[in-house]
Amino acid sequence: MELLALNAFSDNYIWLMHNGQDALVVDPGQAQPVQTALQTLGLALRAIVVTHHHADHTGGVPTLQQATGASVYCPHFTTPLDCPYQSVADGMVLELLGYQWQVLGVPGHTASHVAYYSTQALPEGVLFCGDALFSAGCGRVFDGTIAQLQQSLERLAALPAATRVYPAHEYTLSNLRFAQAVEPGNPDIMAHQQDCQTLRALEKPTLPTSIAQEKRINPFLRWQQPHIVQALRQYDADYVTQHGAFATLRHWKNQFQ
């Protein structure tokens, strides 16, 4: 089983998983990169999985479905996709490319955001998490809530440490700048920043990451650490008192330049 990062827009990744014959794609905001990869590799698209409703994750779905007949899986959308699809929700199990995938409800970034998790597709386990979790960061709250986002990230952090994590955006370096502001003395952040700068200079993705890596560098999985709580109080003690430490961390990231 191989996994490829297809570039879309300015910083999106469309993840394409294939076994040399059949493929699935995750969050195809554009159809063209997927169509090119399918043609180049001689693959048949069997499944399209969507994590949430934002256009940069769904824009290419109808074109791809109509061209290939692939099955489409997505959470509940207020405005349905313009093609046949199956709604998915937390707790469902899908059979894709011969492997079982668990649907995990991870609201927060959006109210119906899901992730797709398999312990079979790769030996380490694989998580397609859309915009719920980024390397060194997480998605901001749109139509979900901050409480949902906190609970969702706690759920993802509880997955096995070796799990390979495939977010949908190349935000790692900007997220690491913020992580370093929150934890200036964290050597794992500094080391990872150097590694990622090298990768980006070579025009390579900084992803996938892993749950273990994120628990070392991601402030949104580390916010309960006493020194981080102290940094949050120094940033805005009143906000911490009114809204709590996790909400303050997300607020700080929203304002960070």
Backbone as numpy.savetxt, mean C-alpha at the origin, in Angstrom:
# Nx Ny Nz CAx CAy CAz Cx Cy Cz
6.61 -17.73 -9.42 5.77 -16.55 -9.42 6.65 -15.31 -9.42
6.40 -14.39 -10.32 7.18 -13.16 -10.41 6.29 -11.95 -10.15
6.89 -10.91 -9.61 6.18 -9.66 -9.34 6.93 -8.52 -9.99
6.20 -7.72 -10.76 6.79 -6.58 -11.46 6.10 -5.30 -11.04
6.86 -4.23 -10.95 6.32 -2.90 -10.69 6.18 -2.17 -12.01
4.95 -1.88 -12.41 4.70 -1.12 -13.63 4.48 0.34 -13.25
5.22 1.23 -13.85 5.09 2.65 -13.53 3.84 3.24 -14.15
3.13 4.06 -13.37 1.95 4.77 -13.86 1.94 6.17 -13.25
1.40 7.13 -14.02 1.37 8.52 -13.57 2.79 8.94 -13.16
2.92 9.75 -12.12 4.24 10.22 -11.73 4.90 9.34 -10.67
4.09 8.66 -9.84 4.70 7.90 -8.74 3.88 6.68 -8.33
2.93 6.25 -9.17 2.16 5.04 -8.87 2.90 3.80 -9.33
2.67 2.70 -8.61 3.07 1.39 -9.08 1.82 0.54 -9.26
1.72 -0.08 -10.43 0.73 -1.13 -10.66 1.49 -2.45 -10.52
1.15 -3.23 -9.52 1.85 -4.49 -9.31 1.26 -5.56 -10.20
2.12 -6.24 -10.94 1.72 -7.33 -11.83 2.39 -8.61 -11.34
1.58 -9.59 -10.99 2.08 -10.89 -10.56 1.76 -11.91 -11.63
2.73 -12.75 -11.98 2.47 -13.73 -13.03 3.30 -15.00 -12.83
2.87 -16.06 -13.48 3.56 -17.35 -13.40 4.14 -17.76 -14.76
4.29 -16.79 -15.64 4.79 -17.07 -16.97 3.71 -17.24 -18.02
2.47 -17.45 -17.54 1.34 -17.60 -18.45 0.18 -16.69 -18.05
-0.23 -16.78 -16.79 -1.38 -16.04 -16.29 -0.92 -14.94 -15.34
-1.71 -13.88 -15.27 -1.31 -12.73 -14.47 -2.49 -12.13 -13.72
-2.15 -11.43 -12.65 -3.10 -10.54 -12.00 -2.42 -9.19 -11.84
-3.23 -8.14 -11.78 -2.69 -6.80 -11.54 -3.44 -6.16 -10.38
-2.76 -5.24 -9.74 -3.30 -4.56 -8.56 -3.39 -3.07 -8.84
-4.58 -2.52 -8.67 -4.81 -1.08 -8.75 -4.31 -0.44 -10.06
-4.80 -0.93 -11.19 -4.35 -0.35 -12.47 -5.04 0.98 -12.78
-4.42 2.05 -12.32 -4.97 3.37 -12.61 -4.89 3.73 -14.08
-3.97 3.13 -14.80 -3.84 3.29 -16.24 -3.80 1.91 -16.87
-4.42 1.79 -18.04 -4.44 0.49 -18.74 -3.17 0.25 -19.54
-2.61 1.31 -20.13 -1.52 1.13 -21.10 -0.29 0.41 -20.55
0.20 0.75 -19.34 1.36 0.01 -18.85 1.09 -1.48 -18.70
-0.13 -1.83 -18.32 -0.48 -3.23 -18.16 -0.57 -3.92 -19.51
-1.21 -3.27 -20.46 -1.34 -3.85 -21.80 0.03 -4.09 -22.43
0.93 -3.14 -22.25 2.28 -3.29 -22.80 3.00 -4.49 -22.17
2.89 -4.62 -20.85 3.56 -5.72 -20.15 2.97 -7.06 -20.56
1.65 -7.13 -20.66 1.01 -8.38 -21.06 1.48 -8.82 -22.45
1.54 -7.86 -23.37 1.95 -8.18 -24.73 3.43 -8.58 -24.78
4.26 -7.83 -24.07 5.70 -8.11 -24.10 6.02 -9.48 -23.52
5.33 -9.85 -22.45 5.62 -11.09 -21.74 4.75 -12.26 -22.19
3.78 -11.98 -23.06 2.90 -13.03 -23.53 2.01 -13.60 -22.45
1.43 -12.73 -21.63 0.63 -13.14 -20.49 -0.86 -12.94 -20.74
-1.66 -13.78 -20.10 -3.12 -13.61 -20.11 -3.54 -13.04 -18.76
-4.22 -11.91 -18.79 -4.68 -11.29 -17.55 -5.93 -12.00 -17.05
-5.82 -12.58 -15.86 -6.92 -13.35 -15.29 -7.69 -12.61 -14.21
-7.01 -11.71 -13.49 -7.68 -11.04 -12.37 -7.15 -9.63 -12.19
-8.05 -8.74 -11.79 -7.73 -7.36 -11.44 -8.25 -7.15 -10.02
-7.35 -6.78 -9.11 -7.79 -6.52 -7.73 -7.56 -5.06 -7.42
-8.52 -4.48 -6.74 -8.53 -3.05 -6.45 -8.64 -2.86 -4.95
-7.83 -1.94 -4.41 -7.84 -1.72 -2.96 -8.81 -0.63 -2.52
-9.00 0.39 -3.38 -9.91 1.47 -2.99 -10.29 2.28 -4.23
-11.19 3.23 -4.04 -11.91 3.82 -5.17 -11.22 4.97 -5.88
-10.08 5.45 -5.42 -9.47 6.62 -6.04 -9.09 6.34 -7.50
-9.24 7.36 -8.33 -9.11 7.18 -9.77 -7.73 6.70 -10.20
-6.69 7.07 -9.46 -5.35 6.62 -9.84 -5.14 5.13 -9.54
-6.16 4.48 -8.99 -6.12 3.04 -8.74 -7.15 2.29 -9.58
-8.09 3.00 -10.15 -9.20 2.34 -10.86 -9.33 2.74 -12.32
-8.64 3.79 -12.75 -8.90 4.37 -14.07 -8.76 3.42 -15.24
-7.85 2.45 -15.13 -7.64 1.53 -16.24 -8.44 0.25 -16.16
-9.22 0.08 -15.09 -9.91 -1.19 -14.87 -10.91 -1.52 -15.97
-11.84 -0.63 -16.33 -12.82 -1.00 -17.36 -12.17 -1.39 -18.69
-11.17 -0.64 -19.12 -10.50 -0.95 -20.39 -9.86 -2.33 -20.34
-9.17 -2.63 -19.26 -8.50 -3.92 -19.14 -9.51 -5.06 -19.06
-10.59 -4.86 -18.30 -11.58 -5.92 -18.17 -12.24 -6.21 -19.51
-12.58 -5.15 -20.22 -13.25 -5.34 -21.51 -12.33 -5.97 -22.54
-11.04 -5.69 -22.46 -10.08 -6.23 -23.44 -9.69 -7.67 -23.15
-9.73 -8.06 -21.87 -9.19 -9.37 -21.49 -10.22 -10.32 -20.89
-11.34 -9.79 -20.42 -12.31 -10.62 -19.72 -11.88 -10.99 -18.31
-10.86 -10.33 -17.78 -10.37 -10.65 -16.45 -11.45 -10.41 -15.40
-11.43 -11.21 -14.34 -12.32 -11.00 -13.21 -11.83 -9.80 -12.41
-12.77 -8.97 -11.95 -12.44 -7.76 -11.20 -12.97 -7.90 -9.78
-12.12 -7.58 -8.80 -12.49 -7.65 -7.39 -12.21 -6.29 -6.76
-13.18 -5.74 -6.08 -12.99 -4.44 -5.46 -13.93 -4.29 -4.27
-13.59 -3.41 -3.32 -14.51 -3.14 -2.22 -15.71 -2.35 -2.71
-16.67 -2.13 -1.81 -17.89 -1.41 -2.19 -17.56 0.02 -2.60
-18.05 0.41 -3.75 -17.90 1.77 -4.25 -19.26 2.44 -4.31
-19.33 3.70 -3.88 -20.57 4.45 -4.00 -20.95 4.61 -5.47
-19.96 4.90 -6.31 -20.16 4.94 -7.75 -19.53 3.69 -8.35
-20.31 2.73 -8.82 -19.76 1.45 -9.28 -18.82 1.62 -10.47
-17.91 0.67 -10.61 -17.05 0.63 -11.78 -17.88 0.36 -13.03
-17.41 0.87 -14.14 -18.13 0.72 -15.41 -17.73 -0.59 -16.09
-17.85 -1.69 -15.35 -17.57 -3.02 -15.89 -18.03 -4.03 -14.85
-18.19 -5.30 -15.24 -18.58 -6.31 -14.25 -17.51 -6.48 -13.18
-17.92 -6.64 -11.93 -16.96 -6.82 -10.85 -17.62 -7.55 -9.69
-16.80 -8.08 -8.81 -17.28 -8.72 -7.59 -16.87 -7.88 -6.40
-17.83 -7.51 -5.57 -17.50 -6.76 -4.37 -16.86 -7.67 -3.34
-15.84 -7.17 -2.66 -15.16 -7.94 -1.63 -15.20 -7.16 -0.32
-15.04 -7.89 0.77 -15.07 -7.27 2.09 -14.20 -8.09 3.03
-13.92 -7.52 4.17 -13.07 -8.16 5.17 -13.54 -9.59 5.46
-12.58 -10.51 5.50 -12.88 -11.89 5.84 -13.09 -12.81 4.65
-13.29 -12.25 3.47 -13.47 -13.09 2.29 -12.14 -13.72 1.88
-12.21 -14.87 1.24 -11.04 -15.55 0.70 -11.25 -15.74 -0.80
-10.28 -15.28 -1.58 -10.33 -15.39 -3.04 -9.32 -16.42 -3.52
-9.63 -17.06 -4.62 -8.70 -17.97 -5.28 -8.20 -17.27 -6.54
-6.94 -16.86 -6.53 -6.35 -16.11 -7.63 -5.03 -16.74 -8.02
-4.86 -17.04 -9.30 -3.65 -17.68 -9.82 -3.32 -18.96 -9.06
-4.34 -19.64 -8.58 -4.12 -20.91 -7.89 -3.77 -20.78 -6.42
-3.78 -19.56 -5.88 -3.45 -19.34 -4.48 -4.62 -18.68 -3.75
-4.69 -18.92 -2.46 -5.72 -18.27 -1.65 -5.22 -16.90 -1.18
-6.14 -15.94 -1.25 -5.86 -14.58 -0.81 -6.93 -14.16 0.19
-6.50 -13.65 1.32 -7.42 -13.12 2.32 -7.68 -11.64 2.03
-8.94 -11.25 2.09 -9.29 -9.83 1.99 -9.27 -9.26 3.40
-8.46 -8.24 3.60 -8.35 -7.58 4.90 -8.98 -6.19 4.81
-9.95 -5.93 5.63 -10.51 -4.59 5.70 -9.55 -3.66 6.43
-9.07 -2.63 5.73 -8.11 -1.69 6.33 -8.57 -0.26 6.05
-9.73 0.13 6.56 -10.24 1.48 6.31 -9.39 2.53 7.01
-9.58 3.76 6.57 -8.87 4.89 7.15 -8.54 5.88 6.05
-7.67 5.48 5.13 -7.41 6.31 3.95 -8.73 6.55 3.22
-9.47 5.48 2.98 -10.87 5.57 2.55 -11.69 4.63 3.44
-13.01 4.83 3.42 -13.86 4.09 4.34 -13.96 2.61 4.03
-13.76 2.24 2.75 -13.91 0.84 2.36 -12.61 0.22 1.85
-11.48 0.80 2.18 -10.19 0.32 1.71 -9.96 -1.12 2.16
-9.43 -1.96 1.25 -9.06 -3.33 1.60 -7.62 -3.58 1.17
-7.06 -4.66 1.71 -5.76 -5.17 1.28 -5.94 -6.64 0.94
-4.99 -7.17 0.18 -5.04 -8.57 -0.24 -3.77 -9.25 0.26
-3.94 -10.34 1.02 -2.83 -10.98 1.71 -2.83 -12.47 1.42
-1.66 -13.00 1.03 -1.53 -14.42 0.76 -0.27 -14.97 1.42
-0.40 -16.10 2.07 0.77 -16.80 2.61 1.24 -17.88 1.65
0.59 -18.00 0.50 0.92 -19.06 -0.46 1.64 -18.53 -1.69
1.31 -17.33 -2.14 1.82 -16.83 -3.41 3.33 -16.60 -3.39
3.89 -16.25 -2.23 5.34 -16.14 -2.05 5.69 -16.80 -0.73
6.87 -17.37 -0.61 7.24 -18.05 0.64 7.16 -17.15 1.88
7.49 -15.86 1.70 7.47 -14.93 2.84 6.07 -14.42 3.15
5.15 -14.64 2.22 3.85 -13.99 2.31 3.89 -12.68 1.55
2.75 -12.28 0.98 2.69 -11.06 0.18 1.45 -10.27 0.56
1.63 -8.95 0.67 0.54 -8.04 1.01 0.48 -6.93 -0.01
-0.66 -6.83 -0.70 -0.95 -5.68 -1.55 -1.83 -4.74 -0.74
-1.27 -3.59 -0.37 -1.94 -2.74 0.61 -2.38 -1.38 0.08
-2.26 -1.14 -1.24 -2.76 0.12 -1.78 -2.13 1.32 -1.11
-2.99 2.19 -0.58 -2.53 3.41 0.10 -2.72 3.35 1.61
-2.99 2.16 2.15 -3.14 2.05 3.61 -1.79 2.20 4.29
-0.80 1.49 3.78 0.54 1.50 4.36 1.55 1.77 3.26
2.42 2.74 3.50 3.55 3.01 2.62 4.83 2.65 3.34
5.92 2.58 2.61 7.20 2.43 3.30 7.51 3.74 4.03
7.69 3.62 5.34 7.97 4.75 6.23 6.80 5.72 6.37
5.60 5.31 5.94 4.45 6.21 6.06 3.14 5.48 5.91
2.09 6.26 5.69 0.76 5.71 5.47 -0.06 6.74 4.70
-1.19 6.32 4.18 -2.05 7.24 3.46 -2.75 8.21 4.40
-2.97 9.41 3.93 -3.72 10.37 4.75 -5.20 10.01 4.72
-5.95 10.54 5.65 -7.37 10.22 5.77 -8.18 11.06 4.79
-8.96 10.38 3.97 -9.90 11.05 3.08 -11.31 10.82 3.61
-11.98 9.74 3.19 -13.34 9.52 3.67 -13.43 8.43 4.74
-12.28 8.01 5.28 -12.29 7.18 6.47 -12.11 8.04 7.70
-11.66 7.44 8.79 -11.42 8.19 10.02 -10.03 7.88 10.55
-9.52 8.76 11.40 -8.20 8.56 11.97 -8.19 7.33 12.87
-9.30 7.05 13.57 -9.37 5.86 14.43 -9.30 4.60 13.57
-9.98 4.61 12.43 -9.91 3.46 11.52 -8.49 3.25 11.02
-7.83 4.33 10.65 -6.47 4.23 10.13 -5.54 3.62 11.18
-5.65 4.08 12.41 -4.81 3.54 13.48 -5.05 2.05 13.65
-6.30 1.64 13.70 -6.62 0.23 13.88 -6.14 -0.60 12.69
-6.27 -0.07 11.50 -5.83 -0.80 10.30 -4.33 -1.01 10.30
-3.57 0.01 10.67 -2.12 -0.12 10.70 -1.68 -1.09 11.80
-2.38 -1.08 12.91 -2.08 -2.05 13.96 -2.33 -3.47 13.46
-3.37 -3.64 12.68 -3.67 -4.95 12.12 -2.57 -5.41 11.17
-2.13 -4.51 10.29 -1.08 -4.87 9.35 0.24 -5.13 10.07
0.53 -4.37 11.11 1.77 -4.56 11.86 1.82 -5.91 12.55
0.66 -6.52 12.76 0.60 -7.83 13.43 0.84 -8.99 12.47
0.95 -8.72 11.16 1.25 -9.78 10.21 2.68 -10.29 10.43
2.99 -11.49 9.95 4.35 -12.01 10.14 5.43 -11.05 9.65
6.52 -11.01 10.38 7.57 -10.02 10.11 8.13 -10.12 8.70
8.21 -11.33 8.16 8.83 -11.52 6.84 7.92 -11.11 5.69
6.65 -10.83 5.95 5.69 -10.51 4.89 6.23 -9.41 3.99
6.21 -9.66 2.68 6.64 -8.65 1.71 5.46 -7.72 1.42
5.70 -6.44 1.52 4.65 -5.42 1.47 4.80 -4.61 0.18
3.69 -4.53 -0.57 3.69 -3.87 -1.87 2.71 -2.70 -1.87
3.15 -1.53 -1.42 2.31 -0.32 -1.51 2.19 0.15 -2.96
1.32 1.12 -3.17 0.99 1.55 -4.54 1.69 2.83 -4.98
2.57 3.38 -4.14 3.23 4.65 -4.52 4.70 4.64 -4.13
5.49 5.35 -4.90 6.90 5.57 -4.62 7.04 6.85 -3.79
6.71 6.73 -2.51 6.78 7.86 -1.59 7.90 7.69 -0.57
8.74 6.69 -0.73 9.61 6.29 0.36 10.56 7.39 0.81
11.24 8.05 -0.10 12.22 9.05 0.32 11.57 10.23 1.04
10.44 10.69 0.53 9.77 11.80 1.23 9.26 11.35 2.59
8.78 10.12 2.68 8.35 9.61 3.98 9.51 9.47 4.95
10.66 9.06 4.45 11.83 8.92 5.32 12.31 10.27 5.85
12.13 11.32 5.08 12.47 12.66 5.58 11.63 12.99 6.80
10.36 12.67 6.73 9.50 12.92 7.89 9.86 11.99 9.05
10.10 10.72 8.75 10.46 9.77 9.80 11.71 10.22 10.53
12.65 10.79 9.79 13.88 11.27 10.41 13.62 12.50 11.29
12.66 13.31 10.90 12.30 14.46 11.75 11.67 13.99 13.05
10.92 12.91 13.00 10.27 12.37 14.20 11.28 11.64 15.08
12.18 10.88 14.44 13.18 10.08 15.15 14.57 10.37 14.60
15.15 11.51 14.90 16.45 11.86 14.29 17.58 10.92 14.68
17.43 10.16 15.76 18.50 9.28 16.19 18.32 7.84 15.79
17.36 7.54 14.91 17.09 6.15 14.53 18.06 5.72 13.43
19.01 4.83 13.72 20.01 4.45 12.70 19.40 3.66 11.55
18.31 2.94 11.79 17.67 2.18 10.71 17.10 3.11 9.66
16.55 4.23 10.10 16.01 5.21 9.15 17.13 5.78 8.29
18.23 6.15 8.93 19.34 6.74 8.18 19.93 5.75 7.18
20.09 4.49 7.59 20.64 3.48 6.69 19.71 3.21 5.53
18.41 3.13 5.82 17.46 2.85 4.75 17.37 4.03 3.78
17.50 5.22 4.30 17.48 6.40 3.44 18.62 6.34 2.43
19.80 5.96 2.87 20.94 5.85 1.96 20.70 4.77 0.91
20.15 3.63 1.34 19.87 2.55 0.39 18.85 2.99 -0.66
17.83 3.69 -0.21 16.77 4.11 -1.14 17.25 5.20 -2.09
18.12 6.08 -1.63 18.68 7.08 -2.52 19.48 6.42 -3.64
20.19 5.37 -3.31 20.94 4.63 -4.32 20.01 3.98 -5.33
18.95 3.36 -4.84 17.98 2.72 -5.73 17.32 3.73 -6.67
16.92 4.86 -6.13 16.23 5.85 -6.95 17.18 6.48 -7.97
18.45 6.62 -7.60 19.43 7.14 -8.55 19.59 6.19 -9.74
19.33 4.93 -9.51 19.37 3.92 -10.57 18.00 3.71 -11.22
17.03 4.55 -10.82 15.66 4.48 -11.31 15.00 3.13 -10.99
15.35 2.59 -9.83 14.76 1.35 -9.35 13.77 1.65 -8.22
12.75 0.81 -8.05 11.80 1.02 -6.95 12.46 0.79 -5.59
11.98 1.49 -4.60 12.40 1.24 -3.22 11.55 0.13 -2.59
10.63 -0.40 -3.34 9.68 -1.40 -2.86 9.95 -2.73 -3.57
9.51 -3.86 -2.97 8.68 -3.96 -1.78 9.48 -3.70 -0.50
8.76 -3.54 0.56 9.34 -3.47 1.89 8.86 -4.71 2.64
9.03 -4.74 3.94 8.55 -5.86 4.75 7.96 -5.32 6.04
7.17 -6.14 6.68 6.61 -5.73 7.98 7.74 -5.48 8.97
8.75 -6.34 8.97 9.87 -6.16 9.89 10.57 -4.83 9.65
10.81 -4.51 8.38 11.46 -3.24 8.05 10.62 -2.06 8.51
9.34 -2.12 8.26 8.47 -1.00 8.62 8.40 -0.80 10.14
8.47 -1.87 10.88 8.44 -1.74 12.34 9.72 -1.12 12.89
10.76 -1.05 12.03 12.00 -0.38 12.42 12.04 1.08 12.01
11.32 1.43 10.92 11.52 2.76 10.34 10.25 3.59 10.22
9.09 3.00 10.35 7.84 3.70 10.04 7.24 4.30 11.30
7.20 5.62 11.43 6.66 6.21 12.66 5.20 5.84 12.91
4.45 5.50 11.86 3.04 5.16 12.04 2.85 3.74 12.57
3.94 2.97 12.63 3.92 1.69 13.32 4.69 1.75 14.63
5.29 2.91 14.92 6.15 3.08 16.09 5.67 4.18 17.02
4.49 4.71 16.77 4.06 5.94 17.44 3.93 5.80 18.95
3.82 4.58 19.45 3.69 4.40 20.90 5.03 4.41 21.62
6.14 4.44 20.89 7.44 4.51 21.53 7.52 5.81 22.36
7.99 5.71 23.61 7.99 6.90 24.49 8.70 8.10 23.89
9.83 7.88 23.21 10.56 9.03 22.66 9.79 9.67 21.50
8.97 8.88 20.78 8.15 9.46 19.72 6.99 10.24 20.33
6.38 9.72 21.36 5.30 10.45 22.05 5.85 11.78 22.57
7.07 11.75 23.10 7.68 12.99 23.59 7.91 13.97 22.43
8.34 13.47 21.29 8.53 14.34 20.12 7.20 14.94 19.67
6.13 14.16 19.76 4.80 14.66 19.39 4.35 15.75 20.35
4.64 15.59 21.62 4.28 16.63 22.59 5.08 17.90 22.35
6.31 17.74 21.94 7.10 18.93 21.62 6.57 19.62 20.37
6.07 18.82 19.44 5.49 19.39 18.20 4.22 20.16 18.51
3.28 19.55 19.27 2.00 20.22 19.56 1.33 19.52 20.74
1.68 19.92 21.93 1.16 19.28 23.14 -0.35 19.39 23.23
-0.90 20.52 22.82 -2.36 20.69 22.89 -3.07 19.71 21.96
-2.51 19.49 20.77 -3.14 18.56 19.83 -3.09 17.14 20.37
-1.98 16.79 21.02 -1.88 15.47 21.64 -2.96 15.30 22.70
-3.14 16.32 23.51 -4.14 16.26 24.58 -5.54 16.13 24.01
-5.83 16.85 22.95 -7.19 16.85 22.39 -7.47 15.64 21.52
-6.48 15.16 20.78 -6.75 14.15 19.75 -5.96 12.85 19.91
-4.94 12.85 20.74 -4.14 11.65 20.93 -2.87 11.66 20.09
-1.94 10.77 20.43 -0.62 10.77 19.81 -0.66 10.37 18.35
-1.41 9.32 18.01 -1.43 8.87 16.62 -2.00 9.96 15.71
-3.11 10.56 16.12 -3.71 11.62 15.31 -2.76 12.80 15.16
-2.00 13.09 16.20 -1.02 14.18 16.12 0.07 13.85 15.11
0.50 12.60 15.09 1.52 12.18 14.13 1.02 12.38 12.70
-0.22 11.97 12.44 -0.78 12.14 11.09 -0.94 13.63 10.77
-1.36 14.41 11.73 -1.50 15.86 11.54 -0.14 16.49 11.21
0.88 16.08 11.93 2.23 16.59 11.69 2.68 16.25 10.27
2.45 15.00 9.87 2.84 14.60 8.51 2.09 15.41 7.46
0.81 15.70 7.70 0.03 16.50 6.75 0.63 17.89 6.56
1.22 18.42 7.62 1.77 19.78 7.56 3.25 19.81 7.19
3.88 18.66 7.13 5.33 18.60 6.99 5.78 19.04 5.61
6.80 19.87 5.56 7.36 20.34 4.29 8.75 19.75 4.07
